[in-house]
């Protein structure tokens, strides 16, 4: 009996060892958790790869491109000046195998005058060189971008160059200055909050030694950023953190330069007919919104397929060039003349919802814009938006509508936060200093990227800003059902 029992026990042990991969303890079979990007929508890990999974031809090339990625090393790094399609070969007729979002880092394997061979992390492909900015050498040993331009341009030229079609972004990244990345040369240029718990590093390398740790929502001061890294001060300690770990940016110095993740418009496009804004991520398979003929829409770039790319809520949309009758271009604030538009922004809201509450919200959006539109700010003039648009009461004409307040479903003035948020995103494109603002909540609001909203209400829930430009500016709104657009013009 003992021998039989021993053989049975040994057999069960062998069986467990053979199937250890199946019965391994502690393995999770849960659906992947959602990943939230402070500059975009919340998506699951599976959804992030959806474009490749839905494209059989892209799937067939996965092994080949993975093998290439093992042998090729990035020689240069750049910033995508527009949303780019990564093609299988260096020609416009070639099929795409992935895309790179505007503002993302682009790792270049081979640099060419017309096309660059790039590594997206999951695929190897080609993008047009003219849609890359800030091209510079890449140091794989430190994981950072060198300050010198790879193309032979001066550092200042390379950092401030933009290759988007039909215009120039109003606020560019500041010229690289090595002194800003030292404790002695540190300058209070930006303030931001931590988007997630982060360890600050000694160098621009995730493998370098840790200096200190920072909890979520802690505020830090930023001197400068380069590539994927920002140099910060936190409680009198200095270190590097990934730029993607920061959100709720605002400038301390109005002339510090571009805020990472902010819109960079090339102009205001006026559509010539009822137009559908389509999803850029799935190449137009999904319709995001229909806007009326004559609507004014902020656009960020014109891609190589004749599509005007634009932000829509927390994703990216586009309209076809054939749907646009005219583009009022953004003029850099340094060279703007009287009457020129120096920045603009659009957000979108629901129409066709025939409840009294949503009718009230849309009415409040129109009323709020009427209070602000036409406002002129002189140099060094400071404005508290509550003094212009508030107070938000029945006696001042506002209707009851849904509002974002704990324990409250509706209140007078619901919708004016979107008016203010749209204005905020236009103000930060130029040297107009935001002295004070409040966000709705740590997760923000649906019609703009996380950390880029500006709430209004009672008490200190307002926005205060100062015109630091050397000339007066005028604020004007352009309204159509469902599309809210604001432009800032030199007087």
C-alpha positions as CSV (number, residue, x, y, z in Angstrom):
1,X,0.0,0.0,0.0
2,X,2.9,2.4,0.9
3,X,4.5,1.7,-2.5
4,X,1.3,2.4,-4.4
5,X,0.7,5.6,-2.5
6,X,4.3,6.8,-3.1
7,X,4.0,6.1,-6.8
8,X,0.7,8.1,-6.9
9,X,2.3,11.0,-5.1
10,X,5.3,11.1,-7.4
11,X,3.0,11.0,-10.4
12,X,0.9,13.9,-9.2
13,X,4.1,15.9,-8.5
14,X,5.3,15.4,-12.1
15,X,1.9,16.3,-13.4
16,X,2.0,19.6,-11.5
17,X,5.5,20.4,-12.7
18,X,4.5,19.7,-16.3
19,X,1.5,22.1,-16.2
20,X,3.1,24.7,-14.0
21,X,2.6,27.3,-16.7
22,X,-1.2,26.6,-16.6
23,X,-1.8,26.3,-12.9
24,X,0.8,28.9,-11.8
25,X,-0.4,30.5,-8.6
26,X,-0.8,34.3,-8.4
27,X,-1.2,34.9,-12.2
28,X,-3.9,37.4,-13.0
29,X,-6.4,36.8,-15.8
30,X,-8.2,40.1,-15.4
31,X,-8.7,42.4,-18.3
32,X,-5.9,44.9,-18.6
33,X,-6.4,48.1,-16.6
34,X,-7.1,51.3,-18.4
35,X,-4.2,53.6,-19.0
36,X,-4.8,57.4,-18.7
37,X,-2.7,59.7,-20.7
38,X,-2.7,63.3,-19.4
39,X,-2.7,64.5,-23.0
40,X,-5.4,62.1,-24.4
41,X,-8.3,59.8,-23.7
42,X,-8.3,56.9,-21.2
43,X,-7.8,53.7,-23.2
44,X,-7.1,50.1,-22.3
45,X,-3.8,48.4,-23.1
46,X,-5.6,46.3,-25.8
47,X,-7.1,49.4,-27.4
48,X,-3.7,51.1,-27.7
49,X,-2.7,48.4,-30.2
50,X,-6.1,48.3,-31.9
51,X,-4.8,49.8,-35.2
52,X,-2.3,47.0,-35.7
53,X,-4.6,44.3,-34.5
54,X,-7.4,45.3,-37.0
55,X,-5.0,45.5,-39.9
56,X,-4.1,42.0,-41.2
57,X,-1.3,43.3,-43.4
58,X,0.3,45.1,-40.5
59,X,0.0,41.9,-38.4
60,X,1.9,39.9,-41.0
61,X,4.9,42.2,-40.8
62,X,5.2,42.1,-37.0
63,X,8.0,39.5,-36.8
64,X,10.1,41.2,-39.5
65,X,9.9,44.7,-37.9
66,X,10.6,43.3,-34.5
67,X,13.7,41.7,-35.8
68,X,14.8,45.0,-37.3
69,X,14.2,46.8,-34.0
70,X,16.7,44.4,-32.4
71,X,19.5,45.4,-34.8
72,X,18.8,49.0,-35.6
73,X,19.7,51.8,-33.1
74,X,18.3,55.3,-33.1
75,X,20.9,57.8,-34.3
76,X,18.7,60.9,-33.9
77,X,15.6,62.0,-32.1
78,X,13.0,64.6,-33.2
79,X,9.5,65.9,-32.3
80,X,6.5,65.2,-34.5
81,X,5.3,68.6,-35.7
82,X,2.1,66.9,-37.0
83,X,0.3,63.6,-36.6
84,X,2.3,61.3,-38.9
85,X,1.5,58.1,-40.7
86,X,4.4,55.7,-40.6
87,X,4.7,54.0,-44.0
88,X,6.3,50.7,-44.9
89,X,8.6,52.3,-47.5
90,X,9.7,55.8,-48.3
91,X,6.9,56.8,-50.7
92,X,3.4,58.3,-50.3
93,X,1.9,55.3,-52.1
94,X,3.2,52.9,-49.5
95,X,0.7,51.4,-46.9
96,X,0.9,52.6,-43.3
97,X,1.8,50.3,-40.4
98,X,1.3,52.7,-37.5
99,X,1.1,56.4,-36.6
100,X,2.9,58.9,-34.4
101,X,0.8,61.6,-32.6
102,X,1.8,65.2,-32.9
103,X,4.2,66.2,-30.1
104,X,5.6,62.7,-29.6
105,X,9.3,61.9,-29.7
106,X,10.4,60.3,-33.0
107,X,13.4,57.9,-32.9
108,X,15.3,58.1,-36.2
109,X,17.3,55.2,-37.5
110,X,18.3,56.7,-40.8
111,X,18.1,60.5,-41.5
112,X,17.3,61.6,-45.0
113,X,16.4,64.8,-46.8
114,X,12.9,63.6,-47.7
115,X,12.2,60.5,-45.6
116,X,13.5,59.2,-42.3
117,X,13.5,55.6,-41.2
118,X,12.1,55.5,-37.7
119,X,11.4,53.0,-34.9
120,X,8.0,53.4,-33.2
121,X,8.7,50.8,-30.6
122,X,6.5,48.2,-32.3
123,X,7.3,48.9,-36.0
124,X,10.0,50.1,-38.3
125,X,8.8,52.5,-41.0
126,X,9.3,55.8,-42.8
127,X,8.0,59.3,-42.2
128,X,8.5,62.5,-44.1
129,X,11.4,64.6,-42.8
130,X,9.6,67.9,-43.3
131,X,7.1,67.0,-40.6
132,X,9.8,66.6,-38.0
133,X,11.1,69.4,-35.8
134,X,14.0,69.8,-33.4
135,X,16.1,67.0,-35.0
136,X,19.2,66.3,-32.9
137,X,21.6,63.5,-32.0
138,X,20.5,60.8,-29.7
139,X,22.7,59.4,-26.9
140,X,21.7,55.8,-26.2
141,X,24.1,55.6,-23.3
142,X,22.3,58.3,-21.4
143,X,18.9,58.0,-23.0
144,X,18.8,61.7,-23.8
145,X,18.8,64.1,-26.7
146,X,22.0,66.0,-27.4
147,X,21.6,69.8,-27.6
148,X,23.3,70.1,-31.0
149,X,21.2,69.8,-34.1
150,X,21.9,66.8,-36.3
151,X,21.3,68.7,-39.5
152,X,24.0,71.2,-39.0
153,X,21.6,74.1,-38.0
154,X,22.3,76.1,-34.9
155,X,20.7,74.8,-31.7
156,X,18.3,77.8,-31.6
157,X,17.1,77.2,-35.2
158,X,16.6,73.5,-34.7
159,X,14.7,73.9,-31.5
160,X,12.4,76.5,-32.8
161,X,11.7,75.1,-36.2
162,X,8.3,73.9,-37.2
163,X,7.4,71.9,-40.3
164,X,3.7,72.0,-40.2
165,X,2.0,73.1,-43.4
166,X,0.1,76.5,-43.8
167,X,1.4,78.2,-40.7
168,X,3.6,78.6,-37.7
169,X,2.8,77.7,-34.2
170,X,2.5,80.8,-31.9
171,X,4.5,79.5,-29.0
172,X,7.6,77.4,-29.5
173,X,9.8,75.5,-27.0
174,X,12.5,77.8,-25.6
175,X,16.0,77.5,-27.1
176,X,18.1,74.9,-25.3
177,X,20.1,76.4,-22.5
178,X,22.3,74.0,-20.6
179,X,22.5,76.3,-17.6
180,X,18.8,75.8,-17.0
181,X,19.5,72.2,-16.2
182,X,21.8,73.0,-13.2
183,X,20.9,74.1,-9.7
184,X,23.0,77.2,-10.1
185,X,21.2,78.2,-13.4
186,X,17.7,77.0,-12.4
187,X,15.0,79.5,-13.4
188,X,11.4,79.4,-12.2
189,X,9.8,79.1,-15.6
190,X,6.9,76.8,-15.1
191,X,4.9,75.2,-12.3
192,X,3.2,71.8,-12.7
193,X,1.8,68.9,-10.6
194,X,2.8,65.3,-10.6
195,X,0.4,63.1,-12.6
196,X,1.6,60.0,-10.9
197,X,4.1,59.0,-8.1
198,X,7.6,59.6,-9.6
199,X,11.2,59.2,-8.7
200,X,13.4,62.1,-9.7
201,X,16.7,61.1,-11.4
202,X,20.2,62.5,-11.4
203,X,20.3,62.4,-15.2
204,X,17.9,62.2,-18.1
205,X,17.9,58.4,-17.9
206,X,15.4,56.2,-16.1
207,X,18.3,53.9,-15.1
208,X,20.2,56.6,-13.4
209,X,20.2,57.0,-9.6
210,X,17.2,58.3,-7.8
211,X,17.4,61.6,-6.0
212,X,14.0,61.9,-4.3
213,X,10.4,60.7,-4.8
214,X,7.3,62.8,-5.3
215,X,3.7,61.9,-4.7
216,X,0.7,62.4,-7.0
217,X,-0.6,66.0,-7.2
218,X,2.4,67.5,-5.5
219,X,3.4,70.8,-7.1
220,X,6.9,71.2,-8.6
221,X,8.8,74.1,-10.3
222,X,10.2,73.4,-13.7
223,X,13.2,75.2,-15.1
224,X,13.3,73.6,-18.5
225,X,12.5,70.4,-20.5
226,X,14.4,68.7,-23.3
227,X,13.2,65.6,-25.2
228,X,11.3,63.4,-22.8
229,X,12.7,64.9,-19.6
230,X,12.0,68.0,-17.4
231,X,14.4,69.5,-14.8
232,X,12.5,70.3,-11.6
233,X,12.9,71.7,-8.1
234,X,10.9,70.1,-5.3
235,X,11.4,71.2,-1.7
236,X,14.9,72.6,-2.5
237,X,16.0,69.4,-4.2
238,X,16.7,69.2,-8.0
239,X,16.3,66.3,-10.4
240,X,14.9,65.0,-13.7
241,X,11.4,63.6,-14.2
242,X,9.7,62.3,-17.3
243,X,7.7,65.2,-18.9
244,X,4.8,62.7,-19.2
245,X,4.6,62.5,-15.4
246,X,3.7,66.2,-15.1
247,X,0.3,67.9,-15.8
248,X,-1.6,71.1,-14.8
249,X,1.3,73.1,-16.3
250,X,1.3,76.9,-16.2
251,X,4.0,79.4,-16.9
252,X,5.6,81.5,-14.1
253,X,7.5,83.5,-16.7
254,X,5.2,84.5,-19.5
255,X,8.0,84.2,-22.0
256,X,9.2,80.7,-20.8
257,X,7.9,79.1,-24.0
258,X,5.6,76.3,-25.0
259,X,3.7,74.3,-22.4
260,X,4.0,70.6,-23.1
261,X,0.7,69.2,-24.3
262,X,-0.9,72.5,-25.2
263,X,-2.5,73.0,-28.6
264,X,-0.4,74.5,-31.4
265,X,-2.8,75.9,-34.0
266,X,-1.9,76.9,-37.5
267,X,-5.2,78.7,-38.0
268,X,-9.0,78.9,-37.9
269,X,-10.7,77.0,-40.7
270,X,-14.1,78.0,-41.9
271,X,-16.0,75.1,-43.4
272,X,-18.0,75.6,-46.6
273,X,-20.8,73.1,-45.9
274,X,-22.2,70.8,-43.2
275,X,-19.0,68.9,-42.3
276,X,-18.3,65.8,-40.4
277,X,-15.3,65.7,-38.0
278,X,-13.8,62.2,-38.3
279,X,-11.6,60.2,-36.0
280,X,-7.9,60.4,-37.0
281,X,-6.9,57.3,-35.1
282,X,-9.0,54.9,-37.3
283,X,-8.6,56.8,-40.5
284,X,-12.1,58.3,-40.6
285,X,-14.1,55.2,-39.8
286,X,-15.7,56.9,-36.8
287,X,-17.6,60.2,-37.1
288,X,-17.1,62.4,-34.1
289,X,-19.3,65.4,-34.8
290,X,-21.2,67.3,-37.5
291,X,-20.7,71.1,-37.7
292,X,-22.7,73.6,-39.6
293,X,-21.6,75.4,-42.8
294,X,-19.7,78.6,-41.8
295,X,-18.4,77.1,-38.5
296,X,-14.9,78.3,-37.5
297,X,-12.7,75.5,-36.3
298,X,-9.2,75.6,-34.8
299,X,-6.8,73.3,-36.8
300,X,-3.3,72.3,-35.8
301,X,-1.8,71.0,-39.0
302,X,-2.4,69.8,-42.6
303,X,-1.2,66.3,-43.1
304,X,0.2,64.7,-46.3
305,X,-3.2,63.4,-47.3
306,X,-4.9,66.8,-47.3
307,X,-6.6,66.6,-43.9
308,X,-6.7,69.3,-41.3
309,X,-5.9,67.7,-38.0
310,X,-7.6,69.1,-34.8
311,X,-8.1,68.2,-31.2
312,X,-11.6,66.9,-30.4
313,X,-12.3,66.3,-26.7
314,X,-9.5,64.0,-25.6
315,X,-8.8,62.5,-29.0
316,X,-7.7,63.7,-32.4
317,X,-10.1,64.4,-35.3
318,X,-9.8,65.9,-38.8
319,X,-11.7,67.6,-41.5
320,X,-11.0,67.3,-45.2
321,X,-9.3,70.1,-47.0
322,X,-12.1,70.1,-49.5
323,X,-14.5,71.1,-46.8
324,X,-12.6,74.3,-45.9
325,X,-13.3,77.5,-47.8
326,X,-10.8,79.7,-46.0
327,X,-8.1,79.4,-43.2
328,X,-7.4,82.5,-41.1
329,X,-3.8,81.8,-40.2
330,X,-2.2,82.3,-36.8
331,X,0.6,84.8,-37.0
332,X,3.5,84.6,-34.5
333,X,3.0,87.2,-31.8
334,X,6.5,88.7,-32.4
335,X,5.7,89.7,-36.0
336,X,1.9,90.2,-35.8
337,X,0.4,93.5,-37.1
338,X,-2.8,95.2,-36.1
339,X,-5.7,92.9,-36.9
340,X,-3.7,89.7,-37.0
341,X,-4.8,86.6,-35.1
342,X,-2.1,85.4,-32.7
343,X,-3.9,82.4,-31.2
344,X,-7.2,80.4,-31.3
345,X,-8.9,77.4,-29.7
346,X,-12.0,75.3,-30.3
347,X,-14.0,73.0,-28.0
348,X,-17.3,71.2,-28.7
349,X,-20.5,70.6,-26.9
350,X,-23.7,68.7,-27.3
351,X,-26.6,69.9,-29.4
352,X,-30.0,68.4,-30.3
353,X,-30.5,67.3,-26.7
354,X,-34.0,68.6,-26.1
355,X,-34.1,68.7,-22.3
356,X,-34.6,72.0,-20.5
357,X,-31.3,71.5,-18.6
358,X,-29.2,71.1,-21.8
359,X,-31.0,74.0,-23.4
360,X,-30.0,76.0,-20.4
361,X,-26.4,75.0,-20.7
362,X,-26.2,76.0,-24.4
363,X,-27.9,79.3,-23.6
364,X,-25.3,80.0,-20.9
365,X,-22.5,79.3,-23.3
366,X,-23.9,81.9,-25.7
367,X,-24.5,84.4,-22.9
368,X,-21.0,83.9,-21.3
369,X,-19.3,84.5,-24.7
370,X,-21.3,87.6,-25.2
371,X,-19.9,89.1,-22.0
372,X,-16.3,88.4,-23.0
373,X,-16.3,88.8,-26.8
374,X,-14.8,92.1,-27.8
375,X,-12.8,92.6,-24.6
376,X,-9.6,94.5,-25.1
377,X,-6.6,94.0,-22.8
378,X,-3.9,96.6,-22.7
379,X,-0.3,95.7,-21.9
380,X,0.1,94.7,-18.2
381,X,-3.7,94.8,-17.7
382,X,-5.0,92.1,-15.4
383,X,-8.4,90.6,-15.7
384,X,-10.4,88.4,-13.3
385,X,-12.9,86.5,-15.5
386,X,-15.5,86.6,-12.8
387,X,-15.6,90.4,-13.1
388,X,-16.4,90.0,-16.8
389,X,-18.6,87.0,-17.0
390,X,-20.0,86.6,-13.4
391,X,-21.7,86.4,-11.1
392,X,-23.5,83.3,-12.3
393,X,-27.1,83.9,-11.1
394,X,-30.6,84.0,-12.3
395,X,-30.6,87.8,-11.8
396,X,-27.7,88.2,-14.3
397,X,-29.5,86.2,-17.0
398,X,-28.1,82.7,-16.6
399,X,-30.3,79.6,-16.8
400,X,-30.2,76.5,-14.7
401,X,-28.1,73.8,-16.2
402,X,-25.9,70.8,-15.1
403,X,-22.8,71.8,-13.2
404,X,-19.7,70.0,-11.8
405,X,-20.1,70.4,-8.0
406,X,-20.1,67.7,-5.3
407,X,-23.6,67.0,-4.2
408,X,-25.2,69.3,-6.8
409,X,-26.7,68.2,-10.2
410,X,-27.5,71.7,-11.6
411,X,-27.1,75.4,-10.9
412,X,-27.3,78.7,-12.6
413,X,-24.5,79.3,-15.2
414,X,-23.7,75.7,-16.0
415,X,-21.7,75.8,-19.3
416,X,-19.7,78.9,-18.6
417,X,-16.7,76.7,-17.5
418,X,-16.4,75.6,-21.1
419,X,-16.4,79.2,-22.2
420,X,-13.5,79.9,-19.8
421,X,-11.6,76.7,-20.6
422,X,-11.7,77.5,-24.3
423,X,-10.3,80.9,-23.6
424,X,-7.6,79.5,-21.2
425,X,-6.2,77.2,-23.9
426,X,-6.0,80.2,-26.3
427,X,-4.3,82.4,-23.7
428,X,-1.5,80.0,-23.0
429,X,-0.5,79.9,-26.7
430,X,1.0,83.4,-26.3
431,X,2.8,85.4,-23.5
432,X,-0.3,86.1,-21.5
433,X,0.3,85.0,-17.9
434,X,-2.2,82.9,-16.0
435,X,-2.0,84.3,-12.5
436,X,-4.7,82.0,-11.1
437,X,-6.9,79.1,-12.2
438,X,-8.7,76.1,-10.8
439,X,-9.4,72.8,-12.5
440,X,-12.7,71.0,-12.1
441,X,-11.2,67.9,-10.5
442,X,-8.0,65.9,-10.7
443,X,-9.4,64.1,-13.7
444,X,-10.4,67.3,-15.4
445,X,-13.3,67.7,-17.8
446,X,-14.2,65.7,-20.9
447,X,-14.0,68.5,-23.5
448,X,-10.2,69.1,-23.1
449,X,-7.1,67.2,-22.2
450,X,-6.5,66.4,-18.5
451,X,-5.1,69.4,-16.7
452,X,-6.0,71.9,-19.4
453,X,-9.4,73.1,-18.0
454,X,-10.2,76.3,-16.1
455,X,-13.3,76.3,-13.9
456,X,-15.4,79.3,-12.8
457,X,-17.9,79.6,-10.0
458,X,-17.9,81.3,-6.6
459,X,-15.1,82.3,-4.3
460,X,-11.6,81.5,-5.7
461,X,-13.0,79.3,-8.5
462,X,-12.1,81.8,-11.3
463,X,-9.3,82.6,-13.7
464,X,-7.0,85.7,-13.5
465,X,-4.6,86.6,-16.2
466,X,-2.3,89.4,-17.2
467,X,-1.4,90.6,-20.7
468,X,2.4,90.5,-20.9
469,X,2.5,91.2,-24.6
470,X,4.0,94.6,-25.7
471,X,0.7,95.5,-27.3
472,X,-3.1,95.4,-26.7
473,X,-5.1,92.3,-27.7
474,X,-8.8,91.7,-28.3
475,X,-10.7,88.5,-27.5
476,X,-13.4,87.4,-30.0
477,X,-15.6,84.3,-29.9
478,X,-17.0,82.6,-33.1
479,X,-20.1,80.6,-32.3
480,X,-22.1,77.9,-34.1
481,X,-24.3,75.1,-32.7
482,X,-22.0,72.7,-31.0
483,X,-18.7,74.4,-31.8
484,X,-17.2,77.1,-29.6
485,X,-14.1,78.9,-30.9
486,X,-12.2,81.8,-29.6
487,X,-9.5,83.9,-31.3
488,X,-7.0,86.5,-29.8
489,X,-6.1,89.4,-32.1
490,X,-3.6,92.2,-32.0
491,X,-5.4,95.5,-31.7
